[in-house]
Amino acid sequence: MKLTMIMIAIEEFISRVEEEFEDMEPGKLSPESVLKDHFTWDSINALIFIAHVNVEYDVVITADDLINALTIQELYNLVSTKAKAA
């Protein structure tokens, strides 16, 4: 089921991200979490996240978007902005 970013809060976004990565402990992330402290954006993780965003929110993000986002909040804002523009 695709969701629009307008419908979900950042807490739901974080929960879905944590579910997507098997090695991510639930409740570990917050909006202020620095991505590089929790993720290694190797090609596999980047593809998993890009696909997750595309399937869940019908939004296309790039590897550069991931590299440029510093925190979970920035990533959420990026996906939210792209969803609203679609």
Secondary structure, 3 states (H helix, E strand, C coil): CCCCHHHCCHHHHHHHHHHHCCCCCCCCCCCCCEHHHHCCCCHHHHHHHHHHHHHHHCCCCCHHHHHHCCEHHHHHHHHHHHHHHC
